[in-house]
Amino acid sequence: MLRYLDLRGNKIYALDSIDTLAKLKKLYSLNLENNPITVHLHLNKTILDIAPQIEVINSVRVRDLGNKIKLKIESLKEELTRAGD
């Protein structure tokens, strides 16, 4: 179970290069420092859209427990809505 992923200095350029993060369900911390991808304006949002379980990006906490609970509640509401359709 991978919890911490340090990809510093790996010449990662494109946002689609990080799509596989969605498969890492237990990933807690991701470091992409010193990669060209870090110039993207909405990188953190994109990462969190792909892998909402991540709480730390580039050594900065991006989620707190309250947000995590809200995300879980929203996810459960969506599931209930789909189940009712």
C-alpha positions as CSV (number, residue, x, y, z in Angstrom):
1,M,0.0,0.0,0.0
2,L,1.7,3.2,-1.2
3,R,1.1,6.2,1.0
4,Y,4.0,8.5,0.1
5,L,5.1,9.1,-3.4
6,D,8.2,11.4,-4.1
7,L,8.6,12.2,-7.8
8,R,10.9,15.2,-7.4
9,G,13.0,16.0,-10.5
10,N,11.5,13.4,-12.9
11,K,10.8,15.8,-15.8
12,I,7.0,15.3,-15.6
13,Y,5.5,17.8,-18.0
14,A,1.9,16.9,-18.8
15,L,-1.2,16.8,-16.6
16,D,-2.2,13.5,-18.2
17,S,1.0,12.0,-16.8
18,I,-0.6,12.0,-13.4
19,D,-3.9,10.3,-14.3
20,T,-2.6,7.0,-12.9
21,L,-2.8,8.5,-9.4
22,A,-6.4,7.6,-9.4
23,K,-5.4,4.0,-8.9
24,L,-3.4,4.7,-5.7
25,K,-6.4,4.7,-3.3
26,K,-4.3,5.0,-0.2
27,L,-1.9,7.7,-1.4
28,Y,-1.6,10.4,1.3
29,S,1.3,12.5,0.1
30,L,2.6,13.4,-3.3
31,N,5.8,15.4,-4.1
32,L,6.2,16.8,-7.6
33,E,8.7,19.5,-6.8
34,N,11.3,20.3,-9.5
35,N,9.1,19.0,-12.3
36,P,7.9,21.2,-15.2
37,I,4.3,20.2,-14.4
38,T,4.4,22.5,-11.3
39,V,3.9,25.6,-13.5
40,H,0.3,24.6,-14.1
41,L,-1.9,27.1,-12.4
42,H,-4.5,24.6,-11.1
43,L,-2.2,21.7,-10.5
44,N,-3.4,21.0,-6.9
45,K,-7.0,21.1,-7.9
46,T,-6.3,18.7,-10.8
47,I,-4.5,16.3,-8.5
48,L,-7.3,16.4,-6.0
49,D,-9.9,15.8,-8.8
50,I,-7.9,12.7,-9.8
51,A,-7.0,11.5,-6.3
52,P,-9.2,13.2,-3.7
53,Q,-7.7,11.1,-0.9
54,I,-4.3,13.0,-1.1
55,E,-3.8,15.3,1.8
56,V,-0.3,16.6,1.2
57,I,1.1,18.0,-2.1
58,N,4.7,19.2,-2.4
59,S,5.0,19.2,1.4
60,V,1.9,21.4,1.9
61,R,-1.2,20.1,3.6
62,V,-4.1,20.7,1.1
63,R,-6.8,18.9,3.0
64,D,-8.0,18.9,6.6
65,L,-10.3,16.4,8.3
66,G,-13.4,18.6,7.9
67,N,-12.9,18.6,4.1
68,K,-12.3,14.9,4.1
69,I,-15.6,14.3,5.9
70,K,-17.4,16.7,3.5
71,L,-16.0,14.8,0.5
72,K,-17.2,11.5,1.9
73,I,-20.7,12.8,2.6
74,E,-20.9,14.2,-0.9
75,S,-19.8,10.9,-2.3
76,L,-22.4,9.0,-0.4
77,K,-25.1,11.5,-1.4
78,E,-24.1,10.9,-5.1
79,E,-24.3,7.2,-4.6
80,L,-27.7,7.4,-3.0
81,T,-29.0,9.6,-5.8
82,R,-27.7,7.2,-8.5
83,A,-29.2,4.3,-6.6
84,G,-32.6,6.1,-6.6
85,D,-32.6,6.7,-10.3
